[in-house]
Amino acid sequence: MFCGNCGKPVNEGKTFCANCGSKLEFDKKPGIRNIVLALFLIIIAGGGFFFWKIMSNQKSDALIVTPSTLPQPDSHLSNAPTPAQIEDTNTTVPTPAQIEEQIRKIQKLQAVGAQ
């Protein structure tokens, strides 16, 4: 054993250092601290290993593409209009003057057809 103050060797049965006179403190169970530290490190390492294993399985499953993993079209969306169809329906509303002009054209065609 060595003195914690001056570093000189001391006998285990002594209470004070013969060199500097400081009180010597001996650990009653020096191994318990090391055992607790070792157990803590084992638990942390084991948890890290299981976390890595779980995460590596999730990543590898995500990379496998099979027909069952591909997104399936929803049946209610199969009749949905395409963007081109939506653009075709986005027409402007005619003004009253344009409507009256169309009515006059139709009446002229009907009059010509009636003769």
N, C-alpha and C positions, 0 to 999 in steps of 0.2 A: 504494500500500500504506500501511497505517497501523500504528502500534505497538500491540500487544495490551495493553500496560501503561498508557500515557498517552494513546493515541489520536491522537497527532500524526502527520502524514504523514512517511513515510521513503522513501528510494530503495531499489529492489529489490536492488541489489547489496550493500547494507550488512549487516553482521552484528549490529551494536549500534545502538540508538536514540541519535541525537545529542542528544535532549532529556533523557531519563531514564537512559540507559545500560543498559537491560535488553536481554538477548539476543533477537534477532528470529528467529522460526522461520517458515519459508515452507513451504507444502505443495508437495511435488514434483509431485503430480498432483492438483490440486484438483477435477477433474471426475469422478474415479473414484468418489468417495463419493456424489455426486449421481446417477451412473448406477446404482449399486447400489441406492440408495434408490428411484429411479424404477422399476427392474425389480421390486423387492419389492412396491411399491404396485400395479403392474400385475398381478402374480401374485395378490395378495390380492383385488383387484377382480374379476379373471376368475373366481377360485374362488367368490367370493360370487355372481356372476352365474349361474354354472352351478348352484350350490346352489339359488338362488331359482327358476331355471327348472325344475329337477327337482321341487322341492316344489310349485310352482304347477301342474304337470301332474298330480301325484298328487291334489291337492285337487279339481281339476276333474273327474277321472275318478271320484272318489268321489261326486260330486253327480249323475252321470248314472245314472238308474234305468231299466234295461231288464229284460225278463223273464229274460235270461241272468244278470243281476247279482243278482236276488232270490234269497234262500235257498230251496233246493228241499227239500221234505219227504223225509226218509229213508224208504225202503220198510219197513224193520223197525220204524219208529215208527208206521206208519199203523194198526196194530192195538193200539196202546197204549191203556189205559183212560183215560177222561177223569177229571178231578178229582171229578165227581159220582159216577161209577161207583166210584171208590176210596172215597168216603165211605160208599156203600151197603154195601160189603164190610167196613167197620170196625165189626162188631158185637161185642158182648161174648159171652164164652163162658158158656153156661148152667151153673148149679150142679148138682150131683148130684140135689138135691131137685127142681129144675125138670125135669130129665130124667125122673125117676121119675113125676112128675105127667103129663108128656106121654105116657109109655108107658101109664099107667092110662087116659087119655082115648082113646088109640088102641084099647086092649083093649076098652073099653066100646063104641066105635063098631063094632068087629069083631063083638062079641057081639050087638049090636042088628041088624047086617046079616045075621048067620047065622040069625036066627030067622025 
